[in-house]
């Protein structure tokens, strides 16, 4: 392997980034998430079984999305300014570490942290959902027995229904889709931080572009309708190019409703995420090379 690109150096930078973020108490989000999941799991017991399980999935996956995006933006936006403030960046670049390796190490470090956090939150969510699913099934079977309708067919149908609405592998694919979205936002935020003048500016622009990305489908439709003027069309086209299409990763509602994420849809999400990551990484490098330190 050439001296200009070293995987061990990138790995070292990534692990140093993880350690740096852990010291900044970024993972305190995990404790908040666990409290929210437990509260949602045992709230509103008067709802029917389907509503109880859907509420738990809705709140938990919504919290997963929110926390992953917040961590992706805030953690990444703090990296370059903190390294400049501590003069760590000068120490790293004074060694034989190219700037692209520095950026890749930072990006990989944030992705490792987000991925580990999502895994831990997924485990907590799965445990609470499984427990809630077992309780709901037991209560529903007991209700059938009280009504005298607990036939083997009825119990089997109930188990199938609760199992479909409860813990399935499909939910984990939904969590992976959330990671894909957070990864794209991380790369986007890193790119912005390479030319931003302040951390606050990076955070505001990153959140703004992420929000626009969720409506990119509407922007694209507006651009293609042909009813808008030339200026509006150009603005719509520019927004469609600059903002990532976050709608590609929005499968959470489908997962909550028990719909299956097909292999084709999952592969498409993975390909789009990799494309955005590569594109933003290249632009970040071009900007960072020209940045005066």
FENFEN-V783439 format. One record per residue. N is the residue number from 1. SS is DSSP state (hx for helix, st for strand, lp for the rest). PSI is psi in whole degrees, -180 to 180 (none if undefined). Layout:
BEGIN
N | SS | PSI
N | SS | PSI
END
This chain:
BEGIN
1 | lp | 139
2 | lp | 158
3 | lp | -19
4 | lp | -10
5 | lp | 116
6 | lp | 116
7 | hx | -39
8 | hx | -39
9 | hx | -43
10 | hx | -41
11 | hx | -42
12 | hx | -44
13 | hx | -39
14 | hx | -46
15 | hx | -34
16 | hx | -36
17 | hx | -42
18 | hx | -46
19 | hx | -42
20 | hx | -44
21 | hx | -35
22 | hx | -36
23 | hx | -23
24 | lp | 10
25 | lp | 30
26 | lp | -36
27 | lp | 5
28 | hx | -19
29 | hx | -29
30 | hx | -43
31 | hx | -44
32 | hx | -43
33 | hx | -45
34 | hx | -40
35 | hx | -44
36 | hx | -43
37 | hx | -45
38 | hx | -42
39 | hx | -44
40 | hx | -32
41 | hx | -28
42 | lp | 19
43 | lp | 160
44 | lp | 55
45 | lp | -11
46 | lp | -10
47 | lp | 160
48 | lp | 165
49 | hx | -43
50 | hx | -43
51 | hx | -39
52 | hx | -48
53 | hx | -39
54 | hx | -39
55 | hx | -45
56 | hx | -45
57 | hx | -41
58 | hx | -49
59 | hx | -43
60 | hx | -49
61 | hx | -34
62 | hx | -42
63 | hx | -38
64 | hx | -45
65 | hx | -47
66 | hx | -49
67 | hx | -38
68 | hx | -39
69 | hx | -42
70 | hx | -44
71 | hx | -42
72 | hx | -44
73 | hx | -54
74 | hx | -44
75 | hx | -45
76 | hx | -39
77 | hx | -24
78 | hx | -17
79 | hx | -59
80 | hx | -48
81 | hx | -39
82 | hx | -41
83 | hx | -36
84 | hx | -41
85 | hx | -42
86 | lp | -4
87 | lp | 17
88 | hx | -35
89 | hx | -42
90 | hx | -38
91 | hx | -41
92 | hx | -48
93 | hx | -19
94 | hx | -23
95 | lp | 172
96 | lp | 61
97 | lp | 108
98 | lp | 157
99 | hx | -33
100 | hx | -32
101 | hx | -38
102 | hx | -47
103 | hx | -43
104 | hx | -39
105 | hx | -42
106 | hx | -45
107 | hx | -47
108 | hx | -38
109 | hx | -45
110 | hx | -41
111 | hx | -38
112 | hx | -44
113 | hx | -46
114 | hx | -44
115 | hx | -44
116 | hx | -41
117 | hx | -42
118 | hx | -38
119 | hx | -46
120 | hx | -42
121 | hx | -34
122 | hx | -40
123 | hx | -46
124 | hx | -45
125 | hx | -44
126 | hx | -40
127 | hx | -45
128 | hx | -41
129 | hx | -42
130 | hx | -42
131 | hx | -44
132 | hx | -39
133 | hx | -43
134 | hx | -42
135 | hx | -42
136 | hx | -43
137 | hx | -43
138 | hx | -42
139 | hx | -39
140 | hx | -40
141 | hx | -41
142 | hx | -38
143 | hx | -40
144 | hx | -39
145 | hx | -38
146 | hx | -35
147 | hx | -10
148 | lp | 22
149 | lp | 20
150 | lp | 60
151 | lp | 157
152 | hx | -37
153 | hx | -42
154 | hx | -41
155 | hx | -41
156 | hx | -40
157 | hx | -39
158 | hx | -43
159 | hx | -40
160 | hx | -42
161 | hx | -48
162 | hx | -39
163 | hx | -37
164 | hx | -34
165 | hx | -10
166 | lp | -139
167 | lp | 119
168 | lp | 164
169 | hx | -24
170 | hx | -33
171 | hx | -37
172 | hx | -33
173 | hx | -35
174 | hx | -38
175 | hx | -38
176 | hx | -39
177 | hx | -38
178 | hx | -39
179 | hx | -42
180 | hx | -46
181 | hx | -45
182 | hx | -35
183 | hx | -43
184 | hx | -42
185 | hx | -37
186 | hx | -49
187 | hx | -38
188 | hx | -46
189 | hx | -39
190 | hx | -41
191 | hx | -44
192 | hx | -40
193 | hx | -18
194 | lp | -18
195 | lp | -5
196 | lp | 153
197 | lp | -16
198 | lp | 163
199 | hx | -42
200 | hx | -42
201 | hx | -44
202 | hx | -46
203 | hx | -45
204 | hx | -48
205 | hx | -39
206 | hx | -44
207 | hx | -39
208 | hx | -46
209 | hx | -36
210 | hx | -43
211 | hx | -44
212 | hx | -35
213 | hx | -32
214 | hx | -21
215 | lp | 19
216 | hx | -31
217 | hx | -41
218 | hx | -39
219 | hx | -44
220 | hx | -41
221 | hx | -40
222 | hx | -38
223 | hx | -33
224 | hx | -11
225 | hx | -38
226 | lp | 4
227 | lp | -16
228 | lp | 163
229 | lp | 176
230 | hx | -45
231 | hx | -46
232 | hx | -37
233 | hx | -42
234 | hx | -42
235 | hx | -42
236 | hx | -41
237 | hx | -42
238 | hx | -45
239 | hx | -39
240 | hx | -31
241 | hx | -42
242 | hx | -41
243 | lp | 139
244 | lp | 147
245 | lp | 90
246 | hx | -19
247 | hx | -23
248 | hx | -32
249 | hx | 4
250 | lp | 81
251 | lp | 4
252 | hx | -44
253 | hx | -39
254 | hx | -42
255 | hx | -41
256 | hx | -37
257 | lp | 4
258 | lp | 7
259 | lp | 151
260 | lp | 136
261 | lp | 111
262 | lp | 155
263 | hx | -36
264 | hx | -44
265 | hx | -39
266 | hx | -43
267 | hx | -38
268 | hx | -43
269 | hx | -43
270 | hx | -42
271 | hx | -43
272 | hx | -42
273 | hx | -45
274 | hx | -37
275 | hx | -47
276 | hx | -44
277 | hx | -47
278 | hx | -44
279 | hx | -48
280 | hx | -34
281 | hx | -42
282 | hx | -47
283 | hx | -39
284 | hx | -42
285 | hx | -43
286 | hx | -40
287 | hx | -41
288 | hx | -33
289 | hx | -36
290 | hx | -6
291 | lp | 132
292 | lp | 125
293 | lp | none
END
